Amino acid sequence: MKLNFLISLLLISGSAWAHPGVGIVMDSKGNVFYTDLKQVWRIDVHGKKSVAVRNVHTHELYLDEADNLYGEHLWYNGERLDTWGHYVWKYSADGRFEKIISDTEGFLTNYSFVRDHQGNMYWAHRDGSCQKLARKDIDGRISTQGDQCLKDIQWMTSTPTGSVYLVDSYDLKKIDQHGHVETLATQLQERSFTQFFVNDPHQLMGLTTDKNANVYVAVYGARKVKKITPGGNVFTVAETGMTWSPTGVLSAPDGDLWILECSPANAVRVERITKDGQRIIY
């Protein structure tokens, strides 16, 4: 039976080599938005699903304090041209859609959906062997942060006050507002036999924090969500079903954990784990 299951995965996993989305966010009213790389979905407070933004290929999402939603649309122009294009969009709280960066050739640069409550942006500065955290202030000034070199910056998240938690290779690190780098946990990766197609840079995917400064990391390569405490203790707080694995995670103010999950065939769903342990699939 396990052999048949593996054969099935081999047949359908060809499309899963490209990394899935990590974007899952909650607005002030409790509505959850998530990406499936084709559109952005909304789960309202009653659990009803609907499409919020159609025909956008975005891996990340950002909600500002006024409940405006931001993302991008990325596209490939085909093998003949072998070029990429993108634009950045805003979906206002009142339902209006607009492009805030128009159609542009290439990939998005000097812009990020990882932001603090003031609107400062953060992304990986990968020039040279000593990687740093880049920060773009609301006045447009770009600087680099970090009193240590980082090796391989992947996904990250920011707290409202501007502390950034990021995946550096297989490790979780924190960079505070003063640029001090602290390693909270190392070697968080694991490998499940069902996730044989997940390559090394995607072993660890989206992450989030809660009000107690715990960090939750989606371990895509192991079908697990791991919780890392401020003291560096690591716990597995959720495991997903056999054909699903977490790529993004959201810690809600009420203590519920919302997990963005992807299958080898690139199907996407959301699972909510309430603080009393109930599991609800959307």
MIPA-94557 format. One record per atom (N, C-alpha, C, O): x, y, z; residue in three letters. Coordinates in steps of 0.05 Angstrom, whole numbers, plus 5000, padded with zeros to 4 digits. Each point is the difference from the previous one (the first is absolute). Layout:
N
XYZALA ...
//
This chain:
282
501749765000MET 498350245000MET 501750255000MET 499550194986MET 502749805030LYS 501850235001LYS 501350044972LYS 500550234992LYS 500249554995LEU 501250024973LEU 498150134981LEU 500850174984LEU 496649755016ASN 498150124982ASN 499750305006ASN 499750164981ASN 500449915044PHE 499850285008PHE 502350164989PHE 499750224990PHE 502849675012LEU 502350134990LEU 499950034970LEU 500850214989LEU 498349594997ILE 499750014971ILE 498150234992ILE 500550154982ILE 497349875033SER 498150214994SER 501350275004SER 499550194984SER 502049845037LEU 501450265005LEU 501950064978LEU 500250234991LEU 501349574999LEU 501950054979LEU 498550104975LEU 501150164985LEU 496649735010LEU 498550084975LEU 498950285002LEU 499850134979LEU 499649975045ILE 498650265001ILE 501850225011ILE 499250235000ILE 503349705009SER 501650205013SER 501750174982SER 501450185009SER 498549774965GLY 501650154981GLY 499450305002GLY 501950164998GLY 495649915006SER 499350285002SER 500650125027SER 499750255003SER 501249595016ALA 500450115027ALA 502950095005ALA 500650085022ALA 501149904957TRP 502850085005TRP 500250305005TRP 501750085015TRP 496650084972ALA 499950295006ALA 498850035027ALA 498149865008ALA 503050345007HIS 499150025028HIS 497250125002HIS 499350174984HIS 499149735035PRO 497350105003PRO 500050275015PRO 502150105008PRO 495550014995GLY 499750255014GLY 500149975031GLY 499649785010GLY 501050445003VAL 500150015029VAL 498050205012VAL 499750015024VAL 499050144959GLY 498350225009GLY 497449925013GLY 498249894986GLY 501550165040ILE 497549975014ILE 499950215022ILE 501850015017ILE 496250164983VAL 499850235018VAL 497250035010VAL 498149894988VAL 501550255035MET 497450055011MET 499650305004MET 501850135011MET 495949984982ASP 499550285004ASP 498850055028ASP 499649815015ASP 499850444991SER 499150075027SER 497349895006SER 499349995024SER 499249934956LYS 497349895005LYS 500049705003LYS 498049885007LYS 504349994987GLY 500249715002GLY 499749864974GLY 500049755000GLY 499850394978ASN 500149884973ASN 502849904994ASN 501950155005ASN 498349614983VAL 502649894993VAL 500350014970VAL 498149924985VAL 504250175005PHE 500650004972PHE 502449824995PHE 501950005015PHE 498049854963TYR 502349824993TYR 500349974970TYR 498050044985TYR 504449895006THR 500549974972THR 500249714992THR 500949835015THR 498150114961ASP 500549734988ASP 501650034974ASP 500249814985ASP 501150425011LEU 501650074977LEU 498450054975LEU 501150074979LEU 496349905023LYS 498250074977LYS 498250235007LYS 499250164982LYS 500049865043GLN 498450225010GLN 500450015030GLN 501349845012GLN 497550365000VAL 500050035029VAL 497249955011VAL 498150124990VAL 501749705029TRP 497549925012TRP 499550155026TRP 501850085014TRP 495649954993ARG 499250105026ARG 498349795014ARG 498249884988ARG 502450085038ILE 498349845017ILE 498950205020ILE 501550115016ILE 495949934984ASP 498850215018ASP 499749885028ASP 500649775005ASP 498450405013VAL 499849925028VAL 498049775004VAL 500049885021VAL 498350074959HIS 498149785002HIS 501049744987HIS 498649804999HIS 503950224990GLY 501249764987GLY 499349984971GLY 500649794988GLY 498150415000LYS 499349984971LYS 502450094983LYS 501250215005LYS 499449634974LYS 502250074982LYS 499050144975LYS 497849944990LYS 503850255001SER 499450144975SER 502650114989SER 502050035014SER 498150024960VAL 502450124987VAL 500050305005VAL 498150144993VAL 504049965019ALA 500350295004ALA 501450144977ALA 499050214991ALA 503149674999VAL 501650124978VAL 500549784980VAL 501349805006VAL 497750244969ARG 500249804980ARG 502650044983ARG 501050224997ARG 499949554992ASN 502150004979ASN 502550155009ASN 501150164985ASN 499949775039VAL 502650115009VAL 501749775010VAL 499149835016VAL 503450174976HIS 502049805008HIS 501850145021HIS 501950134993HIS 497449845032THR 501550135022THR 500749795020THR 498349845008THR 504250165001HIS 500949825021HIS 499550115028HIS 499649855019HIS 500550414983GLU 499850135026GLU 497650195000GLU 499150094980GLU 500049985045LEU 497950195004LEU 500750185023LEU 501549925018LEU 497550324982TYR 500450195022TYR 497450155005TYR 498750094981TYR 500549945044LEU 497750175008LEU 501050235017LEU 501449965020LEU 497850294972ASP 500850225017ASP 498050045022ASP 498149855003ASP 502350365014GLU 498350045023GLU 497350104993GLU 498250005017GLU 501450084958ALA 497350084991ALA 498649774985ALA 498050054987ALA 503149715015ASP 498849764987ASP 500250014969ASP 498549864987ASP 503450295002ASN 500549994972ASN 501949774995ASN 502049965014ASN 497549884965LEU 501549764994LEU 501850054976LEU 499250134980LEU 503349775022TYR 502050044979TYR 501149744991TYR 500449815015TYR 500350174959GLY 501349774989GLY 501250074973GLY 500050244992GLY 501049564993GLU 501150054974GLU 498649824980GLU 498549815007GLU 502150234968HIS 499449814979HIS 502549964984HIS 501150194989HIS 499849565010LEU 502549934986LEU 499349814976LEU 498449825004LEU 502850234973TRP 499449834977TRP 502649964984TRP 501950155001TRP 498049634984TYR 502149924982TYR 499150044971TYR 497849934993TYR 504050194991ASN 499250074973ASN 500649794979ASN 500050054976ASN 500549705033GLY 500449784982GLY 502949954993GLY 501750185004GLY 498949594985GLU 502749924994GLU 501350164978GLU 502450045001GLU 496150064980ARG 501150154978ARG 501350265011ARG 502250074993ARG 496350075024LEU 501150255012LEU 501749945025LEU 502050135005LEU 497149665010ASP 501449925024ASP 500450245019ASP 502250045011ASP 495750114993THR 500050235019THR 497749985019THR 498049864995THR 502250305026TRP 497950015020TRP 498950285003TRP 501350204991TRP 496349835020GLY 498950265005GLY 498449995026GLY 499349795010GLY 500150455001HIS 498550015025HIS 498650275002HIS 500850204987HIS 497249815031TYR 499050255010TYR 499249955029TYR 499749775009TYR 500050455006VAL 499249995028VAL 497250125002VAL 499450214988VAL 498849665027TRP 497350085002TRP 499250065029TRP 501249915019TRP 496650244983LYS 498850065026LYS 497049954998LYS 498750094981LYS 500349765038TYR 497149945002TYR 499050145025TYR 500549915022TYR 498150324975SER 499250165022SER 497949875017SER 498649814991SER 501250285034ALA 498049885018ALA 497250034989ALA 498249855007ALA 501350354976ASP 497350044988ASP 499749854974ASP 497950044987ASP 504049795006GLY 499749834977GLY 501150104974GLY 499649884979GLY 501950345021ARG 501150114975ARG 502749874994ARG 501649975019ARG 498949964956PHE 502549894991PHE 501550204983PHE 498850134983PHE 503849915023GLU 501650184984GLU 502949914999GLU 501049875019GLU 500350194959LYS 502949954998LYS 501550235012LYS 499550234993LYS 502349715026ILE 501650225012ILE 502950004989ILE 501450205003ILE 499449584984ILE 502450004983ILE 499049874974ILE 499149775000ILE 501250384978SER 498949914975SER 501749774988SER 502049935011SER 497049964967ASP 501449784987ASP 502950064996ASP 500750214987ASP 501149625023THR 502950054999THR 501449744992THR 499349785008THR 502850254975GLU 501549774992GLU 501849905023GLU 501050165016GLU 499349584985GLY 501849885020GLY 498549945026GLY 497549995002GLY 504149975019PHE 498949935027PHE 499950255017PHE 501350204995PHE 497049785026LEU 499750225018LEU 502550055016LEU 501149815012LEU 499950434990THR 502450075015THR 499550255017THR 498350164994THR 503249865028ASN 499950235018ASN 497250055010ASN 499150235003ASN 499449555001TYR 497250025009TYR 499449745015TYR 501149794992TYR 497250225028SER 499549765015SER 497250015012SER 498850215005SER 500149555000PHE 497549975015PHE 500449935029PHE 498149945014PHE 504450074995VAL 500749965028VAL 500450285012VAL 501950134993VAL 496249965024ARG 500150275010ARG 499250015029ARG 498749835011ARG 502350395003ASP 499150055027ASP 497750195000ASP 499050084979ASP 500150005045HIS 497550165001HIS 500550284990HIS 498050144994HIS 504449955003GLN 500650274989GLN 500149994969GLN 500150214987GLN 500049555002GLY 500249984971GLY 502849954989GLY 500349994976GLY 501749995042ASN 502749934991ASN 500049724988ASN 498749825010ASN 502850154968MET 500149744986MET 502649865006MET 502150135005MET 497949604993TYR 502349845005TYR 500349784979TYR 498049884992TYR 504450084999TRP 500549784981TRP 502949915002TRP 501650125015TRP 499149674971ALA 502849895001ALA 501850164982ALA 499450044977ALA 502950045034HIS 502150134984HIS 502249794996HIS 501549945018HIS 498549954958ARG 501749764995ARG 502650074984ARG 501349814990ARG 499450445007ASP 502450064985ASP 502549915016ASP 500350085023ASP 501349754965GLY 502449905014GLY 499449775018GLY 497749915002GLY 504449995010SER 499749765018SER 498950075027SER 499049825014SER 501150434994CYS 499050095026CYS 497250124996CYS 499850244995CYS 498249595008GLN 497350104996GLN 499050165024GLN 500749945023GLN 497650264972LYS 498950175020LYS 497050034996LYS 498949914980LYS 499850225039LEU 497250074998LEU 499950294989LEU 501250185011LEU 497349864967ALA 499650264989ALA 497550125012ALA 498049865004ALA 502150405001ARG 497650145011ARG 499650264983ARG 501950154995ARG 495649894997LYS 499350244986LYS 498150165018LYS 497749915004LYS 503150325005ASP 498450175017ASP 497750124984ASP 500050004975ASP 498050115039ILE 497750114986ILE 500850254984ILE 498550084982ILE 503950045024ASP 500950224984ASP 501649924975ASP 501050164985ASP 499349575011GLY 501349894977GLY 503049945004GLY 501349894982GLY 499850175041ARG 502849945005ARG 500449705005ARG 498649885016ARG 503450014970ILE 500649715003ILE 502649965015ILE 502050144994ILE 498049695026SER 502449945016SER 500149705004SER 498149854995SER 504250055015THR 500249725006THR 500349975030THR 501150175014THR 497849614997GLN 499949955028GLN 501449745006GLN 500049814984GLN 501150175040GLY 501249755009GLY 502950025008GLY 501650104985GLY 499049825040ASP 502850015009ASP 501549744995ASP 502249965010ASP 496549854975GLN 501349754992GLN 499349954971GLN 498050094990GLN 503749764997CYS 499449914973CYS 498049775001CYS 500249825017CYS 497950194964LEU 498149784997LEU 500849844975LEU 501350104982LEU 497949645018LYS 501049824979LYS 498149974976LYS 500850024977LYS 496649945029ASP 498149944978ASP 497250085009ASP 498549845010ASP 500950424988ILE 497550115010ILE 497749904983ILE 500150024975ILE 497849875038GLN 497649914986GLN 497650175009GLN 500250254999GLN 497749635010TRP 497650145008TRP 500450155026TRP 501749925016TRP 496750294988MET 500250165025MET 497350115007MET 498250014984MET 501750105041THR 497650145009THR 501050225019THR 502149985012THR 496350234990SER 500750235017SER 497850035022SER 497649964994SER 503350115030THR 498050075020THR 499250304996THR 501450144986THR 496449945026PRO 499250284997PRO 502250205009PRO 500150224989PRO 501649715030THR 502050185010THR 502649994984THR 501850165005THR 498449674975GLY 502350004983GLY 502149795005GLY 502250014988GLY 497349805030SER 501849775002SER 499349814977SER 497749954994SER 504449944993VAL 499649824977VAL 501049725008VAL 502249975009VAL 496149834985TYR 500749725003TYR 500349894972TYR 498350044983TYR 503949815013LEU 500449904973LEU 501249725000LEU 501349925020LEU 498349944958VAL 501349744996VAL 502650054986VAL 500150124978VAL 502149795035ASP 502750024988ASP 501049714996ASP 500949875019ASP 498950044957SER 500549714994SER 498049845015SER 497650014993SER 503149835027TYR 498249845016TYR 499550115028TYR 498849875017TYR 502250374988ASP 500050125026ASP 498050235002ASP 499350124980ASP 499749935044LEU 498250235006LEU 501650215014LEU 501349955021LEU 498750294968LYS 501550225012LYS 498350255004LYS 498050044985LYS 502750115035LYS 498550255005LYS 502050244997LYS 502249995009LYS 496850224978ILE 501650244998ILE 498350225013ILE 497850074990ILE 503150055031ASP 498450205015ASP 500350274987ASP 501450034979ASP 497350175032GLN 499950274989GLN 502750134999GLN 500450194984GLN 501549715032HIS 502750115000HIS 501949854982HIS 502450064998HIS 496649734988GLY 501749854982GLY 501549775012GLY 501649874987GLY 497850065039HIS 501349785012HIS 498749734991HIS 497649975000HIS 504149854991VAL 499249744990VAL 500249795022VAL 502049975013VAL 495849894992GLU 499949785020GLU 499049754987GLU 497950004986GLU 503549785018THR 499149744990THR 498149875021THR 500949965023THR 496649994969LEU 498149895019LEU 499949694999LEU 499549875020LEU 500950024956ALA 499949714996ALA 501549934975ALA 500150154981ALA 501149615020THR 501549904977THR 498949744990THR 498749855014THR 501950094960GLN 499349744988GLN 497049935004GLN 499449785010GLN 498950404982LEU 497149955003LEU 498949824978LEU 497749915002LEU 503950044978GLN 498949844977GLN 499749715009GLN 501449895017GLN 496749984969GLU 499649715002GLU 499149914972GLU 499150164984GLU 501049585012ARG 499149894974ARG 498049785003ARG 500749795012ARG 496950254979SER 498049794999SER 500249854973SER 500650134980SER 498849615020PHE 500349854975PHE 498050114978PHE 500549964976PHE 497350165033THR 498150114980THR 501050264988THR 498950084979THR 503150045032GLN 500950264991GLN 502749984986GLN 501650195001GLN 498949594985PHE 502649954987PHE 500650214979PHE 502450044994PHE 495650094995PHE 500350204979PHE 500850275010PHE 500650184984PHE 499349875042VAL 500650265011VAL 503050055001VAL 501549855013VAL 499550354972ASN 502950055000ASN 500850155025ASN 498450115014ASN 504249914990ASP 501150115025ASP 499050285006ASP 499350065023ASP 500750134958PRO 499250275007PRO 497150035010PRO 499250205012PRO 499249594982HIS 497150015007HIS 499349815023HIS 497649965005HIS 504449935009GLN 499449845023GLN 498450155021GLN 498149905012GLN 502750354993LEU 498750185019LEU 498750224984LEU 501350134983LEU 496149925022MET 498550194984MET 499150235017MET 501650125015MET 495849954984GLY 499050245014GLY 500249985030GLY 500049785011GLY 500150465002LEU 500150015029LEU 498450245010LEU 499450194985LEU 499949795041THR 498550215012THR 500650015030THR 501349815010THR 497850405004THR 500550025029THR 497350035013THR 497950074988THR 502049885039ASP 497750065016ASP 500650225020ASP 502250115000ASP 495849965016LYS 500350225019LYS 502049955022LYS 500850195013LYS 500049564990ASN 502049935021ASN 502749964988ASN 501849895013ASN 498750204962ALA 502649984987ALA 500849724993ALA 502449944996ALA 495749875004ASN 500649744989ASN 499950024969ASN 498550164989ASN 503149674998VAL 500150004971VAL 499049734990VAL 500749795011VAL 497750214968TYR 499049764988TYR 501149984972TYR 499850194984TYR 501449585009VAL 501349964974VAL 498749774986VAL 499649785011VAL 499650264964ALA 499049784983ALA 502349844989ALA 501650094984ALA 498649665025VAL 502149824991VAL 498949834977VAL 498949795004VAL 501350324973TYR 498849894976TYR 501149724994TYR 498649834990TYR 503950125016GLY 501349744995GLY 499149785018GLY 500749774996GLY 497950295026ALA 499349805020ALA 497049995007ALA 499249845016ALA 499150334971ARG 497250015005ARG 499550085029ARG 498149905013ARG 503550294998LYS 499850085028LYS 500050315002LYS 501150144983LYS 497749955039VAL 500450285008VAL 501449995027VAL 499149865019VAL 503150284983LYS 501650005024LYS 499850285014LYS 500050214987LYS 499849775039LYS 499950245017LYS 502750045014LYS 501049815012LYS 500150434986ILE 502550065013ILE 499550215021ILE 499150224993ILE 501549735032THR 499650205021THR 502250215000THR 502149954988THR 497550275027PRO 502150205001PRO 502649895012PRO 502250104994PRO 497649695022GLY 502349875012GLY 501349804982GLY 502149885007GLY 496850074969GLY 501249814981GLY 499049725002GLY 501149824987GLY 496950125030ASN 498849735001ASN 498349954975ASN 498650184991ASN 501649584998VAL 498649944975VAL 497949785005VAL 500749795012VAL 496950254979PHE 497849815003PHE 498649964973PHE 499750204986PHE 499549565008THR 498249964977THR 497150045010THR 499149855017THR 499550354972VAL 497350065009VAL 497949904981VAL 497650005007VAL 503249924969ALA 498049904981ALA 501449834979ALA 502250054992ALA 496449744999GLU 500849844977GLU 497649984981GLU 497849965008GLU 502850074966THR 497850004981THR 499549724989THR 501649825005THR 496250164980GLY 499349744989GLY 502049904980GLY 501850144991GLY 498049605002MET 502049864983MET 500750144974MET 502350014992MET 495750104994THR 500550124974THR 500150315001THR 499950134980THR 500449985044TRP 500150295003TRP 502450075017TRP 500949855017TRP 500250394978SER 502250095017SER 499850315003SER 499150134981SER 501749985042PRO 499750285005PRO 502150174985PRO 502349934998PRO 496750294991THR 501850194987THR 499850285012THR 501950164996THR 496049905018GLY 499750255014GLY 498449965025GLY 498749805004GLY 501650395015VAL 498749975026VAL 499250275011VAL 501550204995VAL 496349815019LEU 498950255012LEU 499249945028LEU 498449815005LEU 502650345014SER 499149985028SER 498050235005SER 500750235000SER 496849695005ALA 497950205004ALA 500050115028ALA 501049875018ALA 497950374986PRO 499950125027PRO 498549835020PRO 500650015024PRO 497549824968ASP 498549845018ASP 501449745007ASP 498949835015ASP 503550124974GLY 501549765006GLY 499849784980GLY 501349805002GLY 496950234979ASP 499749804979ASP 502450014981ASP 501250214995ASP 499549564994LEU 502249984980LEU 498849934973LEU 498649804997LEU 501950374983TRP 499149964973TRP 502349914983TRP 502150145000TRP 497649644986ILE 502349884985ILE 499350004970ILE 497949884992ILE 503750244992LEU 499849984971LEU 501449744991LEU 502349965005LEU 496249874981GLU 501049744993GLU 499949954969GLU 498250104987GLU 503849765004CYS 500249944971CYS 500449704996CYS 501349875016CYS 497550034962SER 500449714993SER 502149984979SER 500850204988SER 500249565006PRO 502049964978PRO 498950094973PRO 501550064982PRO 495949935015ALA 498750094975ALA 499450294999ALA 498750104982ALA 502350055038ASN 499750295002ASN 497250095007ASN 499350234996ASN 499049595015ALA 497550085012ALA 500750155026ALA 502049945013ALA 496250254994VAL 500550165024VAL 497550005018VAL 497850014990VAL 502649975036ARG 497850025019ARG 501150145025ARG 502450045003ARG 495750025015VAL 500750125026VAL 498949825022VAL 497749914998VAL 503950045022GLU 499049865023GLU 500350185025GLU 502050125004GLU 495949885011ARG 499950165025ARG 500049815024ARG 498449825002ARG 503550235016ILE 500149845025ILE 499350195022ILE 501550195007ILE 496249775006THR 499150185021THR 501749955025THR 501349805003THR 498550395016LYS 501649975024LYS 499249775017LYS 501549915017LYS 496149984979ASP 499149765014ASP 500549744984ASP 499149795007ASP 502450244970GLY 500849764985GLY 498249924977GLY 500649804986GLY 497250345010GLN 498349924977GLN 501350084974GLN 501250214997GLN 498549614983ARG 501250054973ARG 497850044980ARG 498349834997ARG 501950394988ILE 498050074980ILE 501450054974ILE 501950154999ILE 497149734980ILE 501350034973ILE 498250174982ILE 497649964999ILE 503750224987TYR 498650184982TYR 501049954971TYR 499150124981TYR 
//
